[in-house]
Amino acid sequence: MTTPRPTTELSADEARRIALRAQGLLGTPDRRSGVRGILRHLGAVQLDTISVLARSHELIPYARLGAIGRKTVEHAYWKDTHAFEYWSHAACILPVEEWPHFAFRRRAYRNRPHWSHELPDGAYDQVIKQLTTEGPLTATELGGAKKTGDWWDWSGSKVAVERALMYGEVVCVERRGWKRVYDLAERAVPDAFLHDDLDDTECLRRLVRLAGQSLGVGTRADIADYHRLKGEQVDAVIADSGLVPVTVEGWAKPAWADPAALATPPRGRHRTTLLSPFDSLIWERARTERIFGFTHRLEAYVPRQKRIHGYFAMPVLAGGRLVGRVDPAREGSTLVAKQVTLDGPKAVPAVAQALVEAASWVDCTDVRVERVDAPELREPLAHALSGLLA
């Protein structure tokens, strides 16, 4: 692939602001479109089992819209067939209108020669039959999710329904107590979108364009990572995706931008908020370091004695920069900041504001700080918190 010579040069600061606006964290959000608008804007919202303040798919719209009701969030995702769950960056909630553009991935799963779980004879047909007559159902209602207590030891019905999900014959239509609720795609996906007739090139071109829009500006690796495409898949379509080549100050690799993001300078109100470690603003560690000079790593799966910033350290966004981290927990009506890292004294007011707003959102009336990595900032942080909580 021959890359056209870039005609636009961006400073590092311009690229950072473009990325923030593209992610809905700079400027005034369209509250009329609400959570569904955020989902369409981002193109994908990652799901995860960890729940500290709230689950990650709730934290994503909170970071952009503020204290939106948690039931409102769930309703916006799942009611009236506005979204479906599928494999994108990871397990993600996706706008239902993008169903046709994941046909390439469903075909790849159907053609996959090896699977980690063996599919028992007859199990697939039985699951489809049961969903046809009784659905929507959870794996437990389909006959049990596991054979034993081991998380990887799936039952035959669980293997079958997950295979059907990957093939696109079955859709996850909601999460109930964190369990997937499955239904037939022919019932769950609107007729206008229920087709797999787009070829791989059309699908990839659309997803590359969407990734570029959601990132604002990104390298080939950034764009590939957004929906977990392969580099060569991006190379095959990026010239025809509508994205334009740019150069960014300090970026060693070529970059591509959404032309709409270049049309007007990014201005407006910055959000001050705690970010989920699974927020799409900071999905890719190399990109986060390149744009924000901030090293981010989820340590939930790191042995306790090797953790640096805590189990679920949430980066703090303020003024368009990542200014600290908070590892939160909840004890009754108290939000506990188990560990706080601050990027100097100037970060104190923003971190205090983010903590108090998050506490209010999850119905906590108090905030307690246990540890501050810079001990000299503990008292200023406590003073700022007391002023906001008074």
N, C-alpha and C positions, 0 to 999 in steps of 0.2 A: 504494500500500500504506500502510495506517495502522499505525504502530508503537505497540504498547501502552506505557503509561507504565511505566518501570522501577520495580520495587519494591525492588531490591537495589542498594546503593551499595558499591563496592569501593575501598579505598585502592590507590594505585599498588603498594605492597608486596604487598598481598593478590593483586592481579592477576598480579604477577610470579611469586609462589609457585604460584599456580594453574596458570600456564602451564608452569612447570618440572615440576610433578607430572604434568600431562597429557602431557608429552613424555617421561616416564619418567626424569627427572633429579633428582627429589626423592622421597625415600622408599626403601624397600627393594624392589628389583625382584624379580619372581617368577621365580627362576632355574629352576624346574621347567618353565616354559613356554618358556624360552630365547629363541633368535632368532626363532622363529615367534611367540612371544608378543609380542615387541617389534614385529614387523611388523604383527600384528593391532592392537596398541595404537596405533601411529602411523598405520596405514591406508595408508601409502605410504613407500617408501624409494627415494631418488633414485639413479640410476646415472650414472656419468660416466667418461670415458675416462682422466682423469688419475689416475696412481698415484704417490704420493710415499712415504708410509709404507705405505699400502695403498690399495685403491680405496675410494671413498666408501661403497659399500653394505656394506663390511666395517667401516668406521669408525663407522657408526651403532650397531650393537649393541655394539661395543667401548666406546663412550662411556657406555653404560648398564649393561653387564654386566661390564666389565673385560676381562681378558686371556683371552677366549674363543678357542678354536682357529680359525684361518682356514678350514681345511677343514670344520670344524663349521658355520661360517657358510654356506658355499656349499651344503653338504648340506641344511641347514635350509630354505634358500630353494627349491631346485630339485627335491629328491627327493620322491617320493610325491605329486606334484602339489599342493603346498601353496601355490604362488604362480604368477603369470604376469607377464610384462612388458607394459606398455602405457603410453600417453600419459596422464599425470595432471598433477602439477605440472610434470613434464618426463618423460623416459623413466624410469619407476619400476617397481620390483618391488611388486606388489599382492597382497593375500590372494586366493586363488582364489575364495573365497565372494563376492567383490565383482564377479566377472565379469558377472552380470546387470545391475549398476547402471551399467556403462559402455556399455550398449546405446545410450543417447542419442548418445554420441560416435561409435560405430561407424556409426549411421545418418547422422550428419552427414557423416562421411567418404564414405559411399556416395553421398550427394547432392551432394558437392562438385563444382562445375563445372570448376574449373581446378586443375592440378597442376604442380609445378615440373619434374617429369620426365615425358617422354612415354612412354606404355606401348606397346611394339611389338605389332603384331598377333600373336595366338597365344601370346604370352609368358605371359599369366596362366594360360590353360588348361594349358600345358605344365608350369608350376611345380606346379600342383595335382595333375596327373597323376603327376609325379615324386615328390612327397611322399606321394601315396597308395601308390605301389608301393615306394618306397625309404626314406621318412622315418624318423626326424628327420634333417634335413640343414642344413648351413650354406649361405650364399649361394655360397661358392666351390664346394661340392659340387653346387649346383644349376646350375652353368655359369659361375661367375665373378661376383665382386662389382663389378668395375670394368672399363670399357673401356680406360682409360688409367691412369696413375699418379695422376691428379688425384682428390682425395677426393670431389668432387661428380659425377664422371663415371661414374655407375652403369651397369652392364650391364643389358640387357633383363630378365634373370632377377632381378636385384636389385630393379629397379623393380617387377616383378610381385609378388615375394614380400613386399616392404614394403607394397604396396597391399593385398595379401591380409591382412597383419597388421592394418592399419588397419581393414579391413572386418570383421575378426573371423573370417574363414574359416581363418586360420592363426594360430598362437600361438608366441611365443618361449618355449621350455621350459627353456632354460638358456643360459649364456654359456660358450663353450669357447674359451679363449685370447682372450677378449674378443669373439669372433665370436658373433653370435646363432645359435642352433640352432632351426630352425623345424619345426613339426609341424602336422598338421591339428587344428583346434580340437575336432572330434568325437572325436579320440583322446585329446587332452591334457587337456581340461576334463571333470571328473566330470559325469555325466548330470544330477545334481541341480542343477547351476549352468548347464548349457549351454542357455540359452534367451535370447531377445531380446524377450520379450513384455511387459516392463515399459515403460510409456510414459515420455515424457521427464520428466513431472512426478514420477513415482515415483522415477526415477533421481536427479533433482536433489535431491529432498527427502532421500533417503538420503545423498548425498554432502555436502550441507550439514550434516546432523546429524553425520556422521562427522568432518567438518572441525572442527565446534564441539567435539566430544569430544576430538579430538587437540590442539586449541589450548587447551582449557579455557575461555578467554575471548578474544573477538576482535571487531574491527570488521567491517563488511560487506566491506571490502576485504581484510582478513585471511582471512576465510572464503572469499571468492571465489578468492583466490590459491592456497589449499591444493591444490585440484584443478584450478586454472586454469579456473574458471567465469567467466561474464560477470556483471557486477553485476546486470543485470536478471533473470538466471536465479536468483540468490540471492534477490532481492526477491520473486520469484513464489512461493517456497516456504518462506521462513524462518519465517513465522508458524505454519506447520503442521509445522515440522521437529522440534519438541520442545525447541529452544533457547529460553532466556528472555532478555528484554531487561534489561540492567544499565547502570549508569553507573560509570565508572572515573575516579578522581581524575587530572586532568591530561590525559585523553584528550579531544580536541576533537570526536570523532565518537561517535555511539551505538555501543553494544557489545551482544554477545549472549554468553551463557554456557551451558555444559552444566550442567543442574540438578544432576547428580551431583557436579560439581566444587564446587558451592556447599554441598553437604550437610554436609561435614566440613572443618574447617580443614586446609590442607596443612602437614603436619609430616613430619619424618624426616631421614634422612641425605642430605646433598648430595654429588653426585659432583664430584670434582676430575679434570678430563680435558681433553685436546685435542679440539676439535670440528672435524669436516669443514666446510669452507665450504659444503657442500651439505647440512648437517644441517637437518632440518625445524624445529628450534628457532629457526634464524636465516635461514630461507628469504627472508623479506620484509624488505628493508632498513629501510623506514619503521617496521615493527613492532619490529624489533630496537632501533632508536634510541629508540622510544617506551617500551619496556619496560626496556631495560638501559642507555640512555644511551650506546650503543656503536655506532659507525659501522663497518659491515662491508662489505667489497667484495672479491670475488675479482679478483685482478690478474693471473691467468695469461694473460689475453688482452690485457693492457695492455702497450704497449712497455716494455722493460726500464728505459729511462731515465726513464719516468714513474711507475714503481712506487714506492709509499710504504712498504708493509709487506712486500713480497716476493711471489714467484710463487704460492705456495700457503699464504698466511698462515692459520694455524689459530687461531681464538679459544680462549682458555683459560677454562674454566668452573671456578669455585671458590666455595664458600659461596653458591651461587645467583646469582653475578654474573659478568660477563665482565671478567676482570682483566688481560688482556694478549693478546699474539699471538706465535706462533712460526711462522717459515717454515722447515720442516724439509727435510732431505735425508738420504740414507743413503750412507755410504762404507764398504763392507765391514761390519764389526761395530760401526761407530760411527754413532750418530745425530747428525747435524750440525744445530745450530740456527743457520741462516745469518743470521737476523735475529730479534731478540727485542724486543718492546715490552712494557713493564711499567707497570701503573697504580700506580706508587709502590712504596716499599720493602715495604709489607705484602703485595704480590703475589709477592714473591720465593720464599717457601717453596712456595706453590701451583704456581707455574710450574716450579720444580725437580721437585716431585713428579710433575707431569703429564709432564714430559720423561722422567724415569726410568721411569715406568710404561709409557709408549709405547715406549721403547727396549727394555724387556724383552719386550713383546708381539711386536715384530718381530725378536726374537733379536739385538738389539744389546747389547753388554756395556759400551759407553762412550758418553758424551755430550760433544760438543765445541761450545762456543758461539763463534761467529765475531764477531757484532756485537750490541751492546745499545744501543738507541736512547738510553737514559740512561746515559752512561759511568760515572757514579758507582755504578750498581747492578751493574756487571759483576762486581766482586770479590765482593759478597755472594751473587750468583747462583752463581758458581763455587764458593764455599765451601759453599753449600747442596747443590749437586750432588755435590761430593766426599764430603760426609757421607752422602748417600743411596747412593752407589755403593760406599762403603767395605765 
